Amino acid sequence: MLTLFGSIAVTIMFLSYWLESRSKWMVLVFAIGSALTAAYSGLAAVYPITVIESLWALVALQRFVRRFRLEGAATRPA
């Protein structure tokens, strides 16, 4: 069951990374997928990967916030 969870988490990461140019929301989904992968690797006791995936989740969350602000500012009337 743990392997299935990890496979789903990595699939979410892959697909959202592939589609992130289409929507800022895919960047957020990538952050969620990274967090899920970090949880999986923590449950599997692979702690170096847990740290790396946690950092990926934080970087993706930062990218989402930045993109959300930029796209929000671009759609507001002047």
Residue pairs with C-beta under 8 A, 6 or more apart in sequence:
2 40
2 43
2 44
5 36
5 40
5 43
6 37
6 40
6 41
6 44
8 36
9 33
9 36
9 37
9 39
9 40
10 33
10 37
12 29
12 32
12 33
12 36
13 30
13 33
13 34
13 36
13 37
16 26
16 27
16 29
16 30
16 33
17 26
17 30
19 26
20 26
20 27
20 30
24 64
24 67
24 68
24 71
27 60
27 63
27 64
27 67
28 60
28 61
28 64
30 60
31 57
31 58
31 60
31 61
31 64
32 57
34 53
34 54
34 56
34 57
34 60
35 53
35 54
35 57
37 49
37 53
37 56
38 49
38 50
38 53
38 54
38 56
38 57
41 47
41 49
41 50
41 53
42 50
